[in-house]
Amino acid sequence: MKKLCIAAALALAAWGAAAQSWPEKPVTLVVPFPPGGSTDQVARAVSPRLTEKFKQSFLVDNKPGATGTIGATFVQRAAPDGSTFLVTSLGPLVIVPHLVKSLPFDPLKDFDLITVAVQSPNVLVVPAASPLKSVADVVAQLKAQPGKMSFASAGNGSSDHLTAELFWQQTGTQGMHVPYKGGAPAHTDLIGGQVDASFQNVNSVIQYIKGGKMRALAVTSARRSPVLPDVPTLAEAGVKNVEVASWQAIVAPKGLPPAVRQKAHAAFVEALNDPKVRDQFVSIGFEMVANTPEEFAAFQRKEYDRWKTVIQTGKISID
């Protein structure tokens, strides 16, 4: 019994020491998508705050490709010592596992969850010069020319891809999915009229909507977005059950020392709640979340099951 007590005391001391010393070397925030998208925005907003707080470098490293799985796999295989975190969208954590049979990681088992940082609705947008002026116009065109109207996305398995699939399911239509390697190139081609429409994160296209380069037709939230008060929800526009929130989260390789995990969680939440960060995100349509690892786990499970149903119903595959 005495030996057990000594072992427990030593373990607690080790955990405490690990927390006190973290971060003892530069920390990498891996973003599994190209620069410029919503996920990249989150990483680049918190990294300078963390660098300033700890007087240690927090570096953003973009590792795009394979629907976010290249970056996610890199983090899953990294040492669980608090020097590597994944800042990701929902794709690799709840969508891609249902689309890729040979995924090299299990998102429900292979990461230590830190926090869901932010979430935002998607918005159905078309080029400013498009003749489509409403959701009804979009549905009418989809029905008139099945499979021909093109919908851009940030990549296979992204929230904008699956939102389009859900939209088609609920309207009994079928469009043509055009995946890009990230949101930025999709925006460029949408503005240029190379594609017909897209469901994009509100925050990533708000400047194009307000700048007159894209036309917003509807948002995927239950209520209208505060940054687009004149744009109806899909439900208001006549399309039910397409309430979708895109979200960004922070995870670590499985096996992070508990004390380091607690300290990292507190640090990320503090950075997200910095008034400048909060104001920056809220002003472009984000909702701040910054929840606990336990809340994150319950939310991930719910989202995982929800998108599994959508993918199975639509018989969607990217293999």
C-alpha positions in Angstrom: 0.0 0.0 0.0 2.9 2.3 0.9 4.5 1.7 -2.5 1.2 2.4 -4.3 0.9 5.7 -2.4 4.5 6.6 -3.3 3.9 5.7 -7.0 0.8 7.8 -7.0 2.6 10.8 -5.5 5.4 10.5 -8.0 2.9 10.4 -10.8 1.1 13.5 -9.6 4.4 15.2 -9.2 5.4 14.3 -12.7 2.1 15.6 -14.1 2.5 18.8 -12.1 6.0 19.2 -13.5 4.8 18.6 -17.0 2.2 21.2 -16.7 4.6 23.8 -15.2 7.1 23.3 -17.9 4.7 23.2 -20.9 5.4 24.5 -23.4 9.2 24.0 -23.1 9.8 24.0 -26.8 8.1 25.5 -29.9 4.5 24.3 -30.5 3.2 23.6 -34.0 -0.5 24.2 -34.8 -1.1 22.0 -37.9 -3.8 23.2 -40.2 -4.8 20.4 -42.7 -5.9 22.9 -45.3 -4.3 25.7 -47.4 -3.9 29.2 -46.0 -6.8 31.6 -46.2 -9.8 29.4 -45.1 -11.8 29.4 -41.9 -9.6 26.8 -40.1 -6.5 28.7 -41.0 -8.1 31.9 -39.6 -8.6 30.3 -36.3 -5.1 29.0 -36.0 -3.6 32.3 -37.0 -5.8 34.2 -34.5 -4.8 32.2 -31.5 -1.1 31.6 -32.3 0.2 35.1 -31.5 -1.8 35.3 -28.2 -0.3 32.0 -27.1 3.2 33.1 -28.2 2.8 36.2 -26.2 1.4 34.4 -23.1 4.1 31.7 -22.9 7.0 33.5 -24.5 7.3 30.5 -26.7 6.7 30.1 -30.4 3.3 28.8 -31.6 3.8 28.2 -35.3 1.1 27.6 -37.9 2.0 24.8 -40.3 -0.4 24.2 -43.3 -0.3 20.6 -44.4 -3.2 20.4 -47.0 -4.3 17.4 -49.0 -6.5 14.4 -49.1 -9.6 16.1 -47.5 -7.6 17.1 -44.5 -6.4 13.6 -43.7 -2.7 14.3 -44.5 -2.4 16.9 -41.7 -4.6 14.9 -39.4 -2.5 11.8 -39.9 0.7 13.8 -39.2 -0.7 15.0 -35.9 -2.1 11.5 -34.9 1.4 10.1 -35.4 3.2 12.9 -33.5 4.6 12.5 -30.0 1.9 13.3 -27.4 4.0 15.8 -25.6 2.1 19.0 -26.2 4.3 20.2 -29.0 1.9 19.4 -31.8 -1.8 20.2 -32.1 -4.3 19.9 -35.0 -6.5 22.9 -35.7 -9.2 21.4 -38.0 -12.6 21.7 -39.5 -15.3 19.0 -38.8 -14.3 17.1 -42.0 -11.5 14.9 -40.7 -13.3 14.3 -37.4 -16.8 13.5 -38.3 -17.3 13.3 -42.1 -14.3 11.8 -43.9 -14.3 8.6 -41.8 -17.6 7.7 -43.5 -16.2 8.5 -47.0 -12.7 6.9 -46.9 -12.5 3.2 -46.1 -8.7 3.0 -45.5 -8.5 6.1 -43.2 -5.2 5.8 -41.2 -6.8 7.0 -38.0 -9.9 6.7 -35.9 -11.1 10.2 -35.1 -13.2 8.9 -32.1 -10.2 7.1 -30.5 -6.9 8.5 -31.8 -7.0 12.1 -30.6 -7.2 13.9 -27.3 -9.9 16.4 -27.7 -9.1 20.0 -26.5 -12.0 22.2 -27.6 -14.4 23.2 -30.3 -13.2 26.7 -31.0 -16.0 28.3 -33.1 -18.9 27.5 -35.4 -20.8 29.2 -38.1 -23.6 28.5 -40.5 -23.0 28.0 -44.2 -24.5 30.3 -46.8 -25.7 29.4 -50.2 -24.0 31.8 -52.6 -23.9 32.4 -56.4 -21.8 34.7 -58.5 -23.1 38.3 -58.4 -23.9 38.1 -62.1 -25.9 34.9 -61.8 -29.5 35.0 -62.9 -30.4 33.0 -59.8 -32.0 35.3 -57.3 -33.5 32.9 -54.8 -33.5 29.4 -53.4 -36.6 28.7 -55.5 -34.6 29.7 -58.6 -31.8 27.2 -57.6 -34.3 24.4 -57.0 -36.1 25.1 -60.3 -32.8 25.0 -62.3 -31.7 21.8 -60.5 -35.0 20.1 -61.5 -34.9 21.5 -65.0 -31.3 20.3 -65.6 -30.6 17.4 -63.2 -26.9 16.9 -62.4 -25.7 19.9 -64.4 -25.7 22.8 -62.0 -22.2 22.9 -60.4 -21.6 23.4 -56.7 -18.0 24.3 -55.6 -16.7 23.0 -52.2 -13.4 23.3 -50.3 -12.9 19.6 -50.9 -14.4 16.2 -50.8 -15.9 15.6 -47.3 -15.9 19.3 -46.3 -19.0 20.8 -44.7 -19.8 22.7 -47.8 -19.7 19.5 -49.9 -22.0 17.6 -47.4 -24.3 20.6 -47.1 -24.9 20.5 -50.8 -25.6 16.8 -50.7 -28.1 17.3 -47.8 -29.7 20.1 -49.8 -30.1 17.9 -52.8 -31.6 15.1 -50.7 -34.1 17.4 -49.1 -35.2 19.0 -52.4 -35.2 15.8 -54.4 -32.6 17.2 -56.8 -29.1 16.4 -57.9 -26.3 18.9 -58.7 -22.7 18.4 -59.8 -20.1 18.6 -57.0 -16.8 20.3 -57.9 -14.2 19.9 -55.1 -11.3 22.3 -54.7 -8.2 22.1 -52.5 -9.5 24.6 -49.9 -12.0 27.4 -49.7 -9.9 30.2 -51.3 -9.6 28.6 -54.8 -13.3 27.7 -54.7 -14.1 31.4 -53.9 -12.0 32.6 -56.9 -13.8 30.4 -59.4 -17.2 31.2 -57.9 -16.6 34.9 -58.2 -15.4 34.3 -61.8 -18.5 32.3 -62.7 -16.6 29.1 -63.4 -19.0 27.4 -61.0 -22.7 28.1 -60.4 -23.1 28.0 -56.6 -21.7 26.9 -53.3 -22.5 26.5 -49.7 -19.6 28.3 -48.0 -18.9 29.3 -44.4 -20.4 32.7 -43.8 -17.2 34.0 -42.3 -15.1 33.1 -45.3 -17.3 34.8 -47.9 -18.9 37.7 -46.0 -16.4 40.2 -47.5 -17.4 39.0 -51.0 -21.1 39.2 -50.3 -20.8 42.7 -48.8 -18.4 43.7 -51.6 -20.9 42.8 -54.3 -18.9 39.8 -55.7 -21.3 37.1 -54.5 -25.0 37.0 -53.9 -26.2 35.3 -50.7 -29.5 33.4 -51.1 -29.9 31.6 -47.7 -28.1 30.6 -44.6 -28.1 27.1 -43.0 -28.8 28.2 -39.4 -32.0 27.9 -37.5 -32.1 31.7 -37.2 -30.8 34.5 -39.5 -27.1 35.3 -39.2 -26.5 38.7 -37.4 -24.0 39.6 -40.2 -26.6 38.9 -42.9 -29.9 39.9 -41.4 -31.6 40.4 -44.8 -30.8 36.8 -46.0 -33.4 34.2 -45.1 -32.7 30.8 -43.6 -33.2 27.8 -45.8 -36.3 26.9 -43.8 -37.7 30.4 -44.4 -36.9 29.8 -48.1 -38.9 26.6 -48.1 -36.2 23.9 -47.6 -36.5 22.2 -44.2 -34.0 20.0 -42.3 -30.8 21.5 -43.7 -29.6 23.2 -40.6 -25.8 22.9 -40.7 -23.1 24.5 -38.7 -19.5 24.3 -39.8 -17.1 24.2 -37.0 -13.4 24.4 -36.2 -11.7 22.5 -33.3 -8.4 21.8 -31.7 -7.2 18.2 -30.9 -3.9 16.6 -29.9 -2.2 13.2 -30.4 -3.7 10.6 -28.1 -1.8 10.3 -24.8 -1.2 13.9 -23.9 -0.3 14.1 -20.1 -3.5 15.1 -18.3 -2.0 18.1 -16.7 -0.6 19.3 -20.1 -4.0 18.8 -21.6 -5.7 20.8 -18.9 -3.2 23.6 -19.2 -3.4 23.6 -23.0 -7.2 23.7 -22.9 -7.2 26.6 -20.6 -4.7 28.5 -22.8 -6.6 27.9 -26.0 -9.9 28.9 -24.4 -8.3 32.1 -23.0 -6.9 33.0 -26.4 -10.2 32.4 -28.1 -12.0 34.6 -25.5 -9.5 37.4 -25.9 -11.7 40.4 -26.7 -9.9 41.2 -29.9 -10.2 37.6 -31.1 -13.8 37.3 -30.1 -14.7 40.6 -31.8 -12.9 39.7 -34.9 -14.7 36.4 -35.3 -18.2 37.5 -34.2 -18.0 40.5 -36.7 -17.6 38.0 -39.6 -20.3 35.6 -38.6 -18.6 33.1 -36.2 -20.2 32.0 -32.9 -17.6 31.4 -30.2 -17.8 27.9 -28.6 -14.6 27.2 -26.6 -16.2 24.2 -24.8 -14.7 21.5 -22.5 -13.2 18.3 -23.8 -16.1 16.4 -22.3 -18.6 18.6 -24.2 -16.5 18.3 -27.3 -16.6 14.5 -27.1 -20.4 14.4 -26.8 -20.8 16.9 -29.7 -18.4 14.9 -31.9 -20.3 11.7 -31.4 -23.6 13.4 -32.3 -22.1 15.0 -35.4 -20.4 11.8 -36.4 -23.7 9.9 -36.3 -25.5 12.7 -38.1 -23.2 12.8 -41.1 -22.9 9.0 -41.3 -26.7 9.0 -42.0 -26.4 11.7 -44.6 -23.6 9.9 -46.4 -25.2 6.5 -46.3 -28.5 7.9 -47.5 -26.9 9.6 -50.4 -24.6 6.6 -51.1 -21.7 9.1 -51.2 -18.1 7.9 -51.6 -14.8 9.5 -52.5 -12.7 6.3 -52.6 
